[in-house]
Amino acid sequence: MPTTTKSNTNTSKLNHDSTVRKSRSEMTSKQHLNNNNKQLLSAKRRSLGSSSIKSTQTAASHQVGRTPCNATLSQNKSFKPKTHWRSPGHCEIPNILGNAYLEPFTISSRQLKHINQLNHQHQHHHHQQQQQQHENSPKRPPWVPVGYNWTPSPLPPVVRTDETAFEKRLKKALPKIHLVTMPKSRYIVSKEIGTGVNGAVVQVQVKNSNNNQFSKLALKRCKLDSDREYRTAIVRELRIMSSGHSNLIKLREASVFRNEVWIAMDLMRCSVFAVLCARGLPEDCAIYIARETLNALSFLHAKGFIHRDVKCENLLVGSNGEIKLADFGLATSTKHVNRERLGTAKWMAPEVIRESVYDEKVDLWSLGITLIEMMDRVPPHYNIKSDEKVFNKILEDPSPTFTYSYPTIYCTGLVAWLLEDDPANRPTAKDVITELDLHLEQGLLKTTTAQELTNFIVKTMKP
């Protein structure tokens, strides 16, 4: 029995010694593993990329593989080395640039003062240049804050080179006529009162600068075409209107605005055609209007112009009974050869229809047709709509005469004299004035006065 106990005690001692050795070997292996982890962390801190971290990790794992506890680590697959948190960016940056930076230097007070003076001179010179550019540049309108009752100012007209050249031409041809720069703000359109060859005629109101009252004018707007002959015709029309004759419509103002020519002239009561829409004229009124028209034609022919469109629509009656010839859009000069078929078909002379060379006597033929129109209320061949048929009638039939009225024999003779087919036998305006005045003195023909004509028109056109 004692021997058994002794052997048991010996075996227990051996077991205790083996456990002690095993625990010591485990302690040494753990210390070795901690040292390897520290080496791994220090390698991570010195690393510059992910590839170097991986290489250090693999190297550390090889070193761990050589430790006596390799079997224990391989058996414990869930084991992970403990890592410490570090903030990003804490790594060593190699000195690539070296001594590439410039060494700091100091500036003396004298050098600093000189540099400040140079900067001040440069700023002053730059300010002067900006000021010169601002003076030379077009001035902008002052800024106006938008309010409750604010309305934008009208935009300036678009100025083109051809308009400017035509305006200079007008100033040279019409030195006494006022050229308006902003016609759209000056004229207040009220209604349309007629049409002309080159454009419509409207009634406008103009504020006088002297007494702040409005005056009424007639305004015609013509398109400013690039054709040279067309522009010459506009200048010719304005020159005739600005002549100042009492029996010609008077030009008051003119303007070139947005590719248009604005012509402001006297506003008349009505046209003779407007009176004919109510009733025909008696013979004495027709003779009075024809006598005043002859004064206008005599003046035009003496100045070397042909009207080419005399008719009742272009004969205007003033508020005091004065007669004025208007619409010179088809007027031409007698200085060059005229053979164009221009005018209104029923008032054209035979030589105009044939397109042969003609002179100012074509206006006398038109005046004869106008005398028939004033008393008959319609011109000859008024029921024929085709211009070609009208031309054939004028060329083939004998000279027309009165159809719906009963004039005196002397008035019929006057019309027959004006409507001579051969222009050589047709009288001039001066010849007709002399013969007409002689008939009036002898009492063969009767005429009226301006006041009597006004009373007749007021009574006829009374609403």
Steps between C-alpha positions, in 0.01 A plus 500: 500500500770753581667431174185578307455835667854597424461414139184705484672796648779473243256489214317802635828693517580409143163615381537828686844559347373431152210745542739765630729452198200514266371824655846657477532402134155655434605817679813527291303442181249772597782744572656416165161558330458839670846604383410401145174704523695805614738457208197475268346822638824690467529377142148631428590843638806516277311380195413718201253270322283197528748276322772564763249424776422167343870416463567579864202290603624201300851541641366512851291191435810310384680598813207383708507172309847431627395527867451188709127571524444470125273202549291686755449801267411276209247318710345829624374635159282770654797683647558857366783731598386803705542836312499854642295786350694782341383821336542520118786696356750437778777360292849598407532698174832470322684822431476499122546874438801532721630858501289612210325779698646850491647628816299783663633849445428835659412835328632821634271793569652698213431222250147459635434872454625485140276203424198682646573805283515285186170332588335838561622634161374188323155530664479871413589430134243217484233729648573768237468245218165378633376858530598576138326185378187595697496851346546368146239224538129584437326616812237270643170637623472538877365206691140550606354278774180320411208649688124464502434754224826451312484479120807423286633777282469444123796339332704713261449427131735268319725727296620355171753640261258527207244685716769741619610565141140561389445734795806700398358513149172638634680764705688611191188506279271653768708735714196688637298192603522367856609134515355322803731255678241309709173506302336210684490693827407828333197396293181358654305313233122542518351359177566423134372760256621380160756321287774625275725353233781422743305433820195559719413843641396529865393786725741571788524741790818692578570685825625854446797600714392865519150481649478129594201455268443226247482569128371259237704391198473242225776238506606273216749216558696370200725196492863594439584264216859451386406584140674816388213627283252444782709710741536768237120509466459546877748789502320653202164474676637669812657778295169573326312503831755734657476753215245706694242553223153575633332236280741218588477296820766631738769289664540569872746239627682189381683215665695185413408232751554121485526467125205736446453863401238686704348802321294742712286750305202730543175334602216596265125479552433234235563410138279590207434127457350489853254773398407304185411202718214715632398686181636652180638852484321786325675661206617813685670288771661277236632805312642645825682174585631469142629859508691441826640171366624680189704731724671197656564335160636821350746530789607134473550518123704819535726319748543209257272241667209288375246377754361203295217422746253791503156383623241588765664275762815714483317834519461601866270763646614701803295626793471844333420372151855500363588238236832314513647241267652201683674162452811559292614138514478461121640845419786508252734752348476642149880505469515139380287299257175368651317210337399278794137397539440640847189649658138391548349320199179704450690832525790409268564695182518304170875564458564353847306185408695468172823545701620764260702801610281748689534829689308702758186515281395159634396685818256713297331187366467369856352835607233473225403152627492644853254772394265232364546302823409801718169558325407141406632360834680227300770508229432376147504118457451460875302174453791326321715312750778375272780751439570355155141558391519856635817560300333371182199726560721808545701424186212397274202713610477876453586728790256456790257765620232546769247222544295553818511881535393801293780759485498817293632503148810688610585241765450224242732687262763535774494126564520421128803729472673322789423156353663547159640167375800665340723651771618763251146644487452471875555824697746561780402599852577866434285497185205357690540754782496788250194369316313412819561841656373664183179295509451588865547870434249491216252305713494203268600273789415539866712411799460501876712623789691311766244584768207392284677171425557447872133561576400258224732227631384548861136477390565200273709298741290578804432172690 
